[in-house]
């Protein structure tokens, strides 16, 4: 079966640091005037490392364009990374950046509540979201049949899910941190230790 390539066009900066020996052992040539940026892709929550020209170094937590046509002398993607390869600063920044994505792209995540389906005969995808048990999941399914949800506030009022944004952030973090997780609703499959792109 053909798998569609999942390229990120935009990413958020989690951390920027000077090249260290551990990166050089991957056989990655880092230029003298380059820093390493750890990034989180906006669409598939892909964790990436990129070489960034010192003259174009972005601020932490800012959204940047990383599409294919960006000049290589400004930014070039080095490799995909796993959660455990993030710096401590990047790990600290990650929940804030995920929250920013979830809050900014409300329609995309509300669509999940309106259209998600069961993942097994006995469990619905909704139940994988922290804070949603069978009772709230049933309420969501009933309410979305009456009328689709239009916002987080609408969801909160109609089903009693106190903080939908926090629940989504926790699920996305869980998927990023747990490489063995079977059910990936938001996060791209993790990179294996052997294959980095």
C-alpha positions as CSV (number, residue, x, y, z in Angstrom):
1,X,0.0,0.0,0.0
2,X,1.4,3.4,-1.0
3,X,1.9,5.8,2.0
4,X,1.5,9.5,1.3
5,X,4.5,11.5,2.2
6,X,3.8,13.9,5.1
7,X,5.8,17.0,4.7
8,X,5.5,20.0,7.0
9,X,5.2,23.5,5.5
10,X,5.3,25.3,8.9
11,X,6.9,24.5,12.2
12,X,7.4,26.1,15.6
13,X,10.8,26.6,17.1
14,X,11.3,24.6,20.3
15,X,15.0,25.3,20.9
16,X,18.1,26.6,19.2
17,X,21.7,25.7,20.1
18,X,25.2,25.5,18.8
19,X,26.3,22.2,17.1
20,X,27.6,19.7,19.5
21,X,29.7,16.6,19.0
22,X,26.7,14.3,19.3
23,X,25.2,15.7,16.1
24,X,28.5,15.4,14.2
25,X,28.6,11.6,15.0
26,X,25.5,11.2,12.7
27,X,27.7,12.3,9.8
28,X,25.8,15.6,9.6
29,X,27.9,18.5,8.2
30,X,27.1,21.6,10.1
31,X,28.4,24.9,8.7
32,X,30.5,27.3,10.8
33,X,27.8,29.9,10.7
34,X,24.9,27.6,11.5
35,X,23.0,26.7,14.6
36,X,20.7,23.7,15.2
37,X,17.0,24.3,15.7
38,X,14.6,21.7,17.1
39,X,11.2,22.2,15.6
40,X,7.6,20.9,15.9
41,X,5.7,20.6,12.6
42,X,2.3,22.3,12.6
43,X,0.3,19.8,10.6
44,X,1.6,16.3,11.7
45,X,3.4,17.3,14.9
46,X,6.7,16.0,13.4
47,X,9.8,16.6,15.5
48,X,12.6,17.9,13.4
49,X,16.2,19.2,13.6
50,X,17.3,21.8,11.1
51,X,20.4,23.8,10.4
52,X,19.7,27.5,10.6
53,X,21.9,30.3,9.4
54,X,23.0,32.4,12.3
55,X,21.9,35.6,10.5
56,X,18.3,34.2,10.2
57,X,18.0,32.7,13.7
58,X,14.4,32.8,14.8
59,X,13.0,33.3,18.3
60,X,11.9,30.3,20.4
61,X,8.2,29.4,20.0
62,X,7.8,31.4,16.8
63,X,6.1,29.8,13.7
64,X,8.4,29.6,10.7
65,X,8.1,28.4,7.1
66,X,10.0,25.2,6.4
67,X,8.6,24.2,3.0
68,X,10.6,22.7,0.2
69,X,11.3,26.0,-1.5
70,X,13.0,27.7,1.4
71,X,16.7,28.6,0.4
72,X,19.1,26.0,1.8
73,X,21.5,28.7,2.9
74,X,18.8,29.9,5.3
75,X,17.4,26.6,6.7
76,X,17.7,23.0,5.8
77,X,16.1,20.1,7.5
78,X,18.7,17.6,8.9
79,X,16.5,14.8,10.2
80,X,13.4,13.7,12.0
81,X,14.0,13.1,15.7
82,X,12.2,11.4,18.6
83,X,10.9,13.0,21.8
84,X,13.8,11.5,23.8
85,X,16.3,13.4,21.5
86,X,14.8,16.8,22.4
87,X,16.9,19.1,24.6
88,X,15.5,19.9,28.0
89,X,14.6,23.4,26.8
90,X,12.7,21.9,23.8
91,X,10.8,19.5,26.1
92,X,9.9,22.5,28.4
93,X,8.6,24.5,25.4
94,X,6.7,21.7,23.7
95,X,3.4,21.9,25.7
96,X,3.2,25.7,25.1
97,X,3.7,25.2,21.4
98,X,1.2,22.4,21.1
99,X,-1.3,24.6,23.0
100,X,-0.7,27.4,20.5
101,X,-1.3,25.1,17.6
102,X,-4.5,23.6,19.1
103,X,-5.8,27.1,20.0
104,X,-4.9,28.6,16.6
105,X,-6.4,25.8,14.5
106,X,-9.7,25.3,16.4
107,X,-11.7,24.2,13.3
108,X,-9.3,21.3,12.6
109,X,-9.6,19.9,16.1
110,X,-13.4,20.6,16.4
111,X,-13.6,18.5,13.2
112,X,-12.1,15.6,15.1
113,X,-14.9,15.8,17.7
114,X,-17.5,16.0,14.9
115,X,-16.1,13.2,12.7
116,X,-14.0,10.8,14.8
117,X,-14.9,7.1,14.6
118,X,-14.4,4.0,16.7
119,X,-10.8,2.6,16.8
120,X,-12.0,-0.9,17.9
121,X,-15.5,-2.5,18.2
122,X,-15.5,-1.6,21.9
123,X,-13.6,1.8,22.0
124,X,-14.2,5.1,20.3
125,X,-11.4,7.5,19.3
126,X,-13.0,10.1,21.6
127,X,-12.2,7.9,24.6
128,X,-8.5,8.2,23.9
129,X,-8.6,11.9,24.8
130,X,-7.8,12.4,28.5
131,X,-10.9,13.4,30.5
132,X,-13.3,11.7,28.1
133,X,-14.7,8.4,29.3
134,X,-17.6,6.4,27.9
135,X,-20.2,8.7,29.4
136,X,-18.8,12.0,27.8
137,X,-18.0,10.2,24.6
138,X,-21.7,9.1,24.3
139,X,-22.8,12.7,25.0
140,X,-20.5,14.0,22.3
141,X,-21.8,11.4,19.8
142,X,-25.4,12.3,20.7
143,X,-24.9,16.1,20.5
144,X,-23.0,16.0,17.2
145,X,-25.9,14.1,15.6
146,X,-28.2,17.0,16.7
147,X,-25.8,19.7,15.5
148,X,-22.1,19.6,14.8
149,X,-19.9,21.5,17.3
150,X,-18.7,24.9,16.1
151,X,-16.1,25.8,18.8
152,X,-14.4,24.6,22.0
153,X,-16.8,26.8,23.9
154,X,-19.8,25.1,22.2
155,X,-18.3,21.7,23.1
156,X,-17.7,22.8,26.7
157,X,-21.3,24.0,27.1
158,X,-23.0,21.1,25.5
159,X,-21.1,18.1,26.9
160,X,-19.4,19.4,30.0
161,X,-15.8,18.8,28.9
162,X,-14.2,21.5,31.0
163,X,-11.0,22.2,29.0
164,X,-11.0,20.6,25.5
165,X,-7.7,22.4,24.6
166,X,-5.9,21.0,27.6
167,X,-7.3,17.5,26.9
168,X,-6.1,17.7,23.3
169,X,-2.6,19.0,24.3
170,X,-2.3,16.1,26.7
171,X,-3.2,13.6,24.1
172,X,-0.8,15.0,21.5
173,X,2.0,15.1,24.1
174,X,1.2,11.4,25.0
175,X,1.5,10.4,21.3
176,X,4.8,12.3,20.9
177,X,6.3,10.7,24.1
178,X,5.1,7.2,23.5
179,X,6.7,5.7,20.4
180,X,4.8,2.4,20.9
181,X,1.4,4.0,21.0
182,X,-0.9,2.1,18.5
183,X,-3.5,4.8,18.1
184,X,-2.2,8.0,16.5
185,X,-4.9,10.5,15.9
186,X,-2.8,13.6,15.6
187,X,0.9,12.8,15.6
188,X,2.9,11.3,12.6
189,X,4.3,7.8,13.2
190,X,7.6,8.2,15.1
191,X,10.9,7.8,13.3
192,X,12.7,4.6,13.9
193,X,16.2,4.6,15.3
194,X,17.5,3.3,11.9
195,X,15.6,5.6,9.6
196,X,15.8,9.3,10.3
197,X,13.8,10.8,7.4
